[in-house]
Amino acid sequence: MCKEEQHVEYTRSILWLRRDLRLRDNTALAAAASASREVVLAFNVDPALLAGERVGAPIVQAFFDALAVLRAELRERGSDLAIVQGAFERTLPELAARLRADAVFFNEDYDPAAMARDAAVCAALARAGIATHALLDHVVFGADEIRTDADAPYKVFTPYARRWRDRYALAPRLPVASERAIEGKLLARAEIGATLDLPVPEAFGFESSPRYPACGEAVALEMLDAFFARGGGAERYRDERDLPAVDGTSHLSVQLRAGTIGIRTCVARAFAAKRGSRHAEQIDTWINELIWREFYQMILKQFPHVDGEPFVHAARNLRWSEDRAAFARWCEGKTGYPIVDAAMRQLNETGWMHNRLRMIVASFLTKDLLIDWRWGERYFEQRLADADLAQNNGGWQWAASTGTDAAPYFRVFNPVLQSKKFDPTGAFIRRMIPELAGVPDKYLHAPWELGPLMQIDYPAPIVDHAAARLRALAAYEPVLGKKSALAPRG
Ligand SMILES: Cc1cc2nc3c(=O)[nH]c(=O)nc-3n(C[C@H](O)[C@H](O)[C@H](O)COP(=O)(O)OP(=O)(O)OC[C@H]3O[C@@H](n4cnc5c(N)ncnc54)[C@H](O)[C@@H]3O)c2cc1C
């Protein structure tokens, strides 16, 4: 892709921001600043991308909010955020020409569509005589860095995580001092000249909501601080991370998606907090989740066919139901299974869903309703503020048993048992489904058991779980039942 050139001094560089909307711990920003006399930060709004079906209001709002925060901070420093709009291959060379920049720096993205775009933009910039530099930033270790003894990419998480940890212990990748690097280097606002106003979701047909997650560098750092403060969520993470009513997770996924916080900052903070702490095991479980994130990013880069196809080749032969009405009921949170419906309402209303619930609703869609994981994946892309192809695809393929290191096909979550285990008092269900608030505890997880007493406006279950489970096993067994079926493509 882009050629890496060492020891080059540029007059003026552009940092092309994409999924790294921050000033601190930003690899490409640090590199741009140290290789150039002046730096200008730029973001391109691409209407074609926003018109596509793979984005939704919550993530658009998160990114636009983060841009506002970034612009305000840059203006305080006497500079500005250059906002352009249009097709990347045109806007970037135009901006470089207007600002007389001789280099463009950016951080890599493993999304196959983003990689194709980056290659095209690099080619257009090269034609204009502008150097380009792609840096590793959104993961601690790049997709080629953690490999098996046979020099192949890992396909199973546990050995991957072990190697990841060994490598980190030997040579930790610490936060990058980009904020210091830009001191005295930011191009003055007057020189940047006229630039577009901050974009708003409504201008692109999205409806914003105060209930969607706030996003921005300052918020992200505060969230990390709060999570690791004395008595904060990190100290109880292992014990509480599965309880949606307690909400014992960091909520940093949205920030990691928009890049308002650096992954190195999160990882370094966790290891520092763990050292000598009596909560070390709790914190270590959180580190493990960050490694899951790295694992799925690696899988996407090494096996890009997962975007659109199952990781496991044989799973292409699964025959999915085309029941659109059932899919609509799942989307709307009207399946009649309270934990599933509460989860979907959390997603629809807040732009975020608890991890345990993501697993439950994904299992329900792909096993109980036997609906294609790609339908669910797409719906999540449109509804999650943290929608990230690598993790979303990994999560969906895990639940559907079509992925790398996935749940075995015969593991079908029982939504009632999951509900009783992870929302034992029903506090989460009652919060999200007010219609069920008055239902006695005993019936809350399966209100149809009230029989004729069920005088509430709440749907009967869309399927009988026991029968649906047998149907799923009958569909999966011939396809994934043989061990040889579990090989990836190619
Ligand atoms: C079907 C399904 C779809 C998912 N889609 C996404 C998605 O689009 N974007 C996304 O960021 N995560 C996704 N996840 C993973 C996980 O649910 C979220 O990262 C998590 O709920 C975010 O909340 P948090 O930041 O409070 O997480 P925490 O529990 O505080 O975890 C810290 C960070 O670790 C990473 N992480 C946590 N759990 C996982 C996991 N299971 N896999 C990979 N990384 C993880 C995230 O970056 C998260 O922010 C999905 C999981 C499933 C089962």
PDBQT file of the ligand as one rigid body, heavy atoms in Angstrom, charges set to zero:
ROOT
HETATM    1  C1  LIG A 501     -23.148 -10.183  18.559  1.00  0.00    +0.000 C 
HETATM    2  C2  LIG A 501     -22.103  -9.235  19.109  1.00  0.00    +0.000 A 
HETATM    3  C3  LIG A 501     -21.832  -8.046  18.436  1.00  0.00    +0.000 A 
HETATM    4  C4  LIG A 501     -20.866  -7.167  18.923  1.00  0.00    +0.000 A 
HETATM    5  N1  LIG A 501     -20.621  -6.013  18.224  1.00  0.00    +0.000 NA
HETATM    6  C5  LIG A 501     -19.646  -5.178  18.663  1.00  0.00    +0.000 A 
HETATM    7  C6  LIG A 501     -19.340  -3.992  17.942  1.00  0.00    +0.000 A 
HETATM    8  O1  LIG A 501     -19.918  -3.699  16.896  1.00  0.00    +0.000 OA
HETATM    9  N2  LIG A 501     -18.376  -3.173  18.434  1.00  0.00    +0.000 N 
HETATM   10  C7  LIG A 501     -17.704  -3.467  19.591  1.00  0.00    +0.000 A 
HETATM   11  O2  LIG A 501     -16.841  -2.681  19.991  1.00  0.00    +0.000 OA
HETATM   12  N3  LIG A 501     -17.959  -4.586  20.260  1.00  0.00    +0.000 NA
HETATM   13  C8  LIG A 501     -18.907  -5.454  19.848  1.00  0.00    +0.000 A 
HETATM   14  N4  LIG A 501     -19.169  -6.584  20.559  1.00  0.00    +0.000 N 
HETATM   15  C9  LIG A 501     -18.340  -6.904  21.731  1.00  0.00    +0.000 C 
HETATM   16  C10 LIG A 501     -18.879  -6.376  23.071  1.00  0.00    +0.000 C 
HETATM   17  O3  LIG A 501     -20.221  -6.706  23.209  1.00  0.00    +0.000 OA
HETATM   18  C11 LIG A 501     -18.708  -4.870  23.230  1.00  0.00    +0.000 C 
HETATM   19  O4  LIG A 501     -17.387  -4.503  22.919  1.00  0.00    +0.000 OA
HETATM   20  C12 LIG A 501     -18.995  -4.441  24.658  1.00  0.00    +0.000 C 
HETATM   21  O5  LIG A 501     -20.286  -4.802  25.036  1.00  0.00    +0.000 OA
HETATM   22  C13 LIG A 501     -18.809  -2.946  24.778  1.00  0.00    +0.000 C 
HETATM   23  O6  LIG A 501     -19.082  -2.502  26.073  1.00  0.00    +0.000 OA
HETATM   24  P1  LIG A 501     -17.937  -1.944  27.012  1.00  0.00    +0.000 P 
HETATM   25  O7  LIG A 501     -17.109  -0.964  26.293  1.00  0.00    +0.000 OA
HETATM   26  O8  LIG A 501     -18.580  -1.520  28.273  1.00  0.00    +0.000 OA
HETATM   27  O9  LIG A 501     -17.057  -3.255  27.234  1.00  0.00    +0.000 OA
HETATM   28  P2  LIG A 501     -16.070  -3.688  28.388  1.00  0.00    +0.000 P 
HETATM   29  O10 LIG A 501     -16.641  -4.925  28.974  1.00  0.00    +0.000 OA
HETATM   30  O11 LIG A 501     -15.713  -2.593  29.304  1.00  0.00    +0.000 OA
HETATM   31  O12 LIG A 501     -14.789  -4.160  27.572  1.00  0.00    +0.000 OA
HETATM   32  C14 LIG A 501     -13.726  -3.261  27.233  1.00  0.00    +0.000 C 
HETATM   33  C15 LIG A 501     -13.488  -3.280  25.756  1.00  0.00    +0.000 C 
HETATM   34  O13 LIG A 501     -13.069  -4.569  25.336  1.00  0.00    +0.000 OA
HETATM   35  C16 LIG A 501     -13.568  -4.835  24.027  1.00  0.00    +0.000 C 
HETATM   36  N5  LIG A 501     -14.476  -5.979  24.117  1.00  0.00    +0.000 N 
HETATM   37  C17 LIG A 501     -15.277  -6.311  25.145  1.00  0.00    +0.000 A 
HETATM   38  N6  LIG A 501     -15.939  -7.445  24.881  1.00  0.00    +0.000 NA
HETATM   39  C18 LIG A 501     -15.544  -7.836  23.646  1.00  0.00    +0.000 A 
HETATM   40  C19 LIG A 501     -15.864  -8.946  22.815  1.00  0.00    +0.000 A 
HETATM   41  N7  LIG A 501     -16.722  -9.889  23.191  1.00  0.00    +0.000 N 
HETATM   42  N8  LIG A 501     -15.281  -9.010  21.605  1.00  0.00    +0.000 NA
HETATM   43  C20 LIG A 501     -14.397  -8.087  21.205  1.00  0.00    +0.000 A 
HETATM   44  N9  LIG A 501     -14.050  -7.014  21.950  1.00  0.00    +0.000 NA
HETATM   45  C21 LIG A 501     -14.614  -6.901  23.152  1.00  0.00    +0.000 A 
HETATM   46  C22 LIG A 501     -14.342  -3.603  23.600  1.00  0.00    +0.000 C 
HETATM   47  O14 LIG A 501     -13.473  -2.789  22.858  1.00  0.00    +0.000 OA
HETATM   48  C23 LIG A 501     -14.711  -2.964  24.927  1.00  0.00    +0.000 C 
HETATM   49  O15 LIG A 501     -14.923  -1.582  24.847  1.00  0.00    +0.000 OA
HETATM   50  C24 LIG A 501     -20.154  -7.490  20.103  1.00  0.00    +0.000 A 
HETATM   51  C25 LIG A 501     -20.427  -8.679  20.757  1.00  0.00    +0.000 A 
HETATM   52  C26 LIG A 501     -21.388  -9.545  20.279  1.00  0.00    +0.000 A 
HETATM   53  C27 LIG A 501     -21.673 -10.822  21.020  1.00  0.00    +0.000 C 
ENDROOT
TORSDOF 0
